[in-house]
Amino acid sequence: MTPRVPARTQPGLDRGKRADRPMPTDRPAPADRRAKSAALVTLVAVALLAAACGPSNSTVAPNTNGSAAPSAAAPSAVAPSAAAAPGESAAGTPSGESTVAASRVPLPTGRALIPQAYASRVTVPSRKIDLPIVSGDLLPPPNYPYCDVALYVTRFGQPDEPGVTYLTAHAQKGMFLPLLQASLQNDGRGLLGEEVNVYTSDSMRYRYTITQVIRHALDYGVVTQLDLEQRNLILQTSEGPTGTPGKLQIVAAPVGEPEPVDEAEANPEAKPRDCDPAKTDAGGATEAPAPTPIVVTAPSPSP
């Protein structure tokens, strides 16, 4: 008997239909065709997986024991690719995906990862002033500033920041008394141009030169006249006994760039002493000054 030829291959039959239409469901494909179809599906799945994973250097190669092991060329999971496009991760996935959060979160910059450096020492070599500096918030009862140290006013900045570093100390022997005495001579013009050094706890030195002397100051108004985009320094001391309203303010501008110094040079031991007004040495006190401020400013350098 002549074997029956399947209808889908008989010439002249079903010409209006596709010759490669699927076989009827009641006639299963041969075993070898099923194997080939399964292999084809596997290859397509592998190709789609590779496309979703991006560049070939981030693919995963099969291990000899059948488990997945990273390829030797695979980069670190957090290292961004140099070829990554804007809005896209190193793996080629959108940056909004949680899988790339580690490579897309912006890292802190500048000082965010290191401890804050604080003013630790101030010197005015020409006046033989050399004092450790402590926080102005460090006040003994009844909140009278310590002796034998200068204090930085915490509402202002530190030497490495733009704005103002504001230091205060008593007008007493071994402290800011020489500034007060100099201000009594020709309204302090002799102070103009003198050098001031401020050291910080991270072993840096910041150099300044005195540009302005303000006698009988009653507020912080001078701050509004300064260029707050640069680093400024103000030294303040009293002008008379406890209760005298006027203060002496010395304004200084930065000179050059900060310089590294030895740690011991920048961080002298501070020994703040409780300055009970009843025990204060009055050697630096003067008569109460006139209430009108007197401002002496260094002339601007000629072009």
LORODREN-60446 format. One record per residue (C-alpha): residue in one letter; residue number from 1; x, y, z. Coordinates in nm, 3 decimals. Layout:
<pts>
- a|NUM|X|Y|Z
...
</pts>
This chain:
<pts>
- m|1|0.000|0.000|0.000
- t|2|0.124|0.343|-0.086
- p|3|0.192|0.541|0.233
- r|4|-0.039|0.834|0.284
- v|5|0.127|1.168|0.235
- p|6|0.031|1.423|0.500
- a|7|-0.222|1.671|0.365
- r|8|-0.003|1.974|0.443
- t|9|0.258|1.853|0.187
- q|10|0.027|1.718|-0.085
- p|11|0.051|1.928|-0.399
- g|12|-0.265|2.103|-0.509
- l|13|-0.439|2.072|-0.171
- d|14|-0.541|2.370|0.040
- r|15|-0.374|2.615|-0.193
- g|16|-0.553|2.903|-0.025
- k|17|-0.384|2.826|0.307
- r|18|-0.022|2.858|0.421
- a|19|0.183|2.547|0.355
- d|20|0.375|2.602|0.684
- r|21|0.073|2.628|0.910
- p|22|0.105|2.439|1.244
- m|23|0.034|2.074|1.256
- p|24|-0.309|1.970|1.387
- t|25|-0.321|1.936|1.765
- d|26|-0.421|1.572|1.736
- r|27|-0.090|1.497|1.559
- p|28|0.201|1.566|1.799
- a|29|0.542|1.670|1.661
- p|30|0.814|1.408|1.649
- a|31|1.054|1.382|1.939
- d|32|1.347|1.530|1.751
- r|33|1.138|1.832|1.649
- r|34|1.039|1.888|2.008
- a|35|1.404|1.877|2.110
- k|36|1.497|2.130|1.844
- s|37|1.212|2.360|1.949
- a|38|1.323|2.343|2.311
- a|39|1.682|2.426|2.210
- l|40|1.559|2.722|2.006
- v|41|1.354|2.855|2.297
- t|42|1.658|2.821|2.521
- l|43|1.878|3.015|2.279
- v|44|1.619|3.294|2.250
- a|45|1.590|3.316|2.629
- v|46|1.970|3.337|2.668
- a|47|1.987|3.611|2.402
- l|48|1.713|3.814|2.572
- l|49|1.883|3.775|2.912
- a|50|2.216|3.891|2.769
- a|51|2.051|4.196|2.611
- a|52|1.885|4.289|2.940
- c|53|2.214|4.261|3.129
- g|54|2.388|4.522|2.914
- p|55|2.757|4.513|2.813
- s|56|2.930|4.179|2.788
- n|57|3.177|4.263|3.065
- s|58|2.895|4.240|3.320
- t|59|2.753|3.904|3.209
- v|60|2.750|3.589|3.420
- a|61|2.919|3.276|3.283
- p|62|2.808|2.923|3.376
- n|63|3.026|2.732|3.617
- t|64|3.152|2.382|3.534
- n|65|2.928|2.242|3.805
- g|66|2.622|2.402|3.648
- s|67|2.588|2.694|3.893
- a|68|2.618|3.061|3.794
- a|69|2.955|3.219|3.868
- p|70|3.072|3.573|3.789
- s|71|3.290|3.608|3.481
- a|72|3.653|3.701|3.544
- a|73|3.592|4.027|3.357
- a|74|3.290|4.129|3.565
- p|75|3.339|4.469|3.735
- s|76|3.244|4.557|4.092
- a|77|2.869|4.591|4.143
- v|78|2.903|4.951|4.262
- a|79|3.161|5.080|4.017
- p|80|2.992|5.292|3.747
- s|81|3.080|5.220|3.386
- a|82|3.256|5.490|3.191
- a|83|3.026|5.416|2.900
- a|84|2.703|5.461|3.094
- a|85|2.475|5.715|2.927
- p|86|2.297|5.997|3.119
- g|87|1.994|5.861|3.303
- e|88|2.127|5.508|3.267
- s|89|2.324|5.290|3.506
- a|90|2.644|5.104|3.430
- a|91|2.433|4.794|3.368
- g|92|2.218|4.970|3.110
- t|93|1.909|4.988|3.331
- p|94|1.719|5.310|3.412
- s|95|1.870|5.506|3.698
- g|96|1.539|5.491|3.885
- e|97|1.578|5.117|3.937
- s|98|1.666|5.011|4.291
- t|99|1.941|4.786|4.152
- v|100|2.154|5.086|4.060
- a|101|2.084|5.302|4.363
- a|102|2.436|5.248|4.496
- s|103|2.596|5.385|4.179
- r|104|2.352|5.675|4.137
- v|105|2.331|5.825|4.489
- p|106|2.555|6.137|4.485
- l|107|2.840|6.110|4.733
- p|108|2.900|6.386|4.991
- t|109|3.183|6.621|4.905
- g|110|3.414|6.861|5.082
- r|111|3.409|6.855|5.460
- a|112|3.110|6.623|5.499
- l|113|3.329|6.316|5.556
- i|114|3.587|6.467|5.792
- p|115|3.557|6.620|6.141
- q|116|3.508|6.995|6.167
- a|117|3.831|7.189|6.231
- y|118|3.816|7.462|6.493
- a|119|4.024|7.768|6.569
- s|120|4.280|7.659|6.828
- r|121|4.540|7.938|6.860
- v|122|4.575|8.310|6.778
- t|123|4.893|8.517|6.764
- v|124|4.972|8.881|6.694
- p|125|5.353|8.864|6.681
- s|126|5.416|9.241|6.686
- r|127|5.212|9.272|7.009
- k|128|5.343|8.949|7.168
- i|129|4.994|8.803|7.183
- d|130|4.976|8.423|7.182
- l|131|4.662|8.254|7.314
- p|132|4.494|7.915|7.291
- i|133|4.135|7.933|7.162
- v|134|3.831|7.753|7.304
- s|135|3.461|7.760|7.221
- g|136|3.267|8.067|7.324
- d|137|2.995|7.834|7.448
- l|138|3.236|7.716|7.718
- l|139|3.140|7.963|7.991
- p|140|3.150|7.913|8.368
- p|141|2.876|8.047|8.593
- p|142|2.766|8.326|8.576
- n|143|2.851|8.310|8.205
- y|144|3.151|8.539|8.231
- p|145|3.417|8.463|7.967
- y|146|3.724|8.268|8.074
- c|147|4.065|8.425|8.118
- d|148|4.397|8.308|7.967
- v|149|4.229|8.199|7.642
- a|150|4.056|8.354|7.344
- l|151|3.708|8.233|7.251
- y|152|3.549|8.188|6.909
- v|153|3.190|8.309|6.886
- t|154|2.994|8.006|6.766
- r|155|2.732|8.202|6.572
- f|156|3.011|8.283|6.324
- g|157|3.230|8.053|6.114
- q|158|3.570|7.890|6.134
- p|159|3.889|8.005|5.955
- d|160|3.852|7.758|5.667
- e|161|3.502|7.885|5.584
- p|162|3.400|8.197|5.391
- g|163|3.243|8.463|5.609
- v|164|3.372|8.575|5.948
- t|165|3.572|8.414|6.228
- y|166|3.504|8.616|6.543
- l|167|3.746|8.586|6.838
- t|168|3.716|8.756|7.176
- a|169|3.940|8.785|7.480
- h|170|3.966|9.005|7.786
- a|171|4.172|9.324|7.780
- q|172|4.400|9.190|8.050
- k|173|4.768|9.104|8.083
- g|174|4.862|8.801|7.876
- m|175|4.545|8.838|7.664
- f|176|4.421|9.117|7.431
- l|177|4.539|9.406|7.650
- p|178|4.807|9.513|7.393
- l|179|4.532|9.569|7.135
- l|180|4.343|9.798|7.370
- q|181|4.659|9.990|7.455
- a|182|4.746|10.034|7.087
- s|183|4.394|10.158|7.012
- l|184|4.442|10.444|7.259
- q|185|4.726|10.582|7.049
- n|186|4.605|10.776|6.742
- d|187|4.283|10.569|6.742
- g|188|4.478|10.252|6.674
- r|189|4.634|10.350|6.342
- g|190|4.953|10.176|6.449
- l|191|4.771|9.843|6.430
- l|192|4.691|9.876|6.060
- g|193|4.890|9.634|5.847
- e|194|5.003|9.418|6.140
- e|195|4.995|9.041|6.100
- v|196|4.755|8.806|6.279
- n|197|4.782|8.426|6.268
- v|198|4.498|8.189|6.349
- y|199|4.569|7.816|6.379
- t|200|4.313|7.537|6.357
- s|201|4.284|7.197|6.521
- d|202|4.370|7.019|6.194
- s|203|4.721|7.172|6.203
- m|204|4.671|7.460|5.960
- r|205|4.774|7.826|5.988
- y|206|4.570|8.112|5.841
- r|207|4.742|8.448|5.798
- y|208|4.568|8.785|5.809
- t|209|4.659|9.152|5.807
- i|210|4.474|9.418|6.010
- t|211|4.271|9.649|5.787
- q|212|4.037|9.829|6.026
- v|213|4.017|9.940|6.390
- i|214|3.677|10.021|6.540
- r|215|3.663|10.178|6.884
- h|216|3.352|10.196|7.103
- a|217|3.159|9.947|6.886
- l|218|2.813|9.865|7.019
- d|219|2.704|9.587|6.781
- y|220|2.811|9.356|6.497
- g|221|2.734|9.613|6.228
- v|222|3.084|9.587|6.082
- v|223|3.003|9.236|5.959
- t|224|2.754|9.375|5.706
- q|225|3.033|9.580|5.545
- l|226|3.260|9.282|5.477
- d|227|3.292|9.064|5.170
- l|228|3.141|8.743|5.305
- e|229|3.260|8.546|5.002
- q|230|3.613|8.557|5.147
- r|231|3.755|8.464|5.486
- n|232|3.747|8.752|5.737
- l|233|3.870|8.780|6.094
- i|234|3.749|9.003|6.376
- l|235|3.920|9.030|6.715
- q|236|3.720|9.186|6.998
- t|237|3.813|9.302|7.345
- s|238|3.664|9.525|7.613
- e|239|3.741|9.893|7.653
- g|240|3.678|9.936|8.024
- p|241|3.562|9.773|8.346
- t|242|3.276|9.528|8.361
- g|243|2.962|9.695|8.232
- t|244|3.138|9.929|7.986
- p|245|2.915|9.914|7.677
- g|246|3.171|9.988|7.405
- k|247|3.400|9.720|7.256
- l|248|3.717|9.734|7.048
- q|249|3.692|9.549|6.718
- i|250|3.995|9.468|6.502
- v|251|3.913|9.361|6.144
- a|252|4.167|9.160|5.943
- a|253|4.171|9.033|5.584
- p|254|4.322|8.703|5.466
- v|255|4.673|8.686|5.324
- g|256|4.772|8.402|5.093
- e|257|4.662|8.043|5.138
- p|258|4.650|7.839|5.461
- e|259|4.970|7.651|5.545
- p|260|5.019|7.317|5.722
- v|261|5.209|7.333|6.050
- d|262|5.318|7.093|6.321
- e|263|5.033|6.959|6.531
- a|264|5.185|7.079|6.857
- e|265|5.232|7.429|6.714
- a|266|4.866|7.452|6.616
- n|267|4.723|7.299|6.932
- p|268|4.869|7.448|7.249
- e|269|4.725|7.328|7.575
- a|270|4.439|7.554|7.685
- k|271|4.404|7.629|8.055
- p|272|4.094|7.849|8.082
- r|273|4.063|8.027|8.415
- d|274|3.738|8.137|8.573
- c|275|3.735|8.518|8.557
- d|276|3.520|8.621|8.849
- p|277|3.494|9.000|8.808
- a|278|3.584|9.043|9.175
- k|279|3.919|8.873|9.105
- t|280|3.991|9.032|8.766
- d|281|4.319|9.219|8.734
- a|282|4.213|9.576|8.649
- g|283|4.548|9.661|8.496
- g|284|4.399|9.669|8.149
- a|285|4.085|9.860|8.231
- t|286|4.034|10.216|8.115
- e|287|3.777|10.487|8.175
- a|288|3.441|10.438|8.004
- p|289|3.484|10.554|7.643
- a|290|3.271|10.799|7.453
- p|291|2.959|10.635|7.311
- t|292|3.031|10.737|6.950
- p|293|3.220|10.467|6.756
- i|294|3.554|10.563|6.601
- v|295|3.653|10.377|6.286
- v|296|4.005|10.375|6.143
- t|297|4.051|10.195|5.812
- a|298|4.366|10.112|5.623
- p|299|4.378|10.292|5.286
- s|300|4.301|10.073|4.987
- p|301|4.613|9.986|4.787
- s|302|4.652|10.201|4.479
- p|303|4.612|10.022|4.143
</pts>
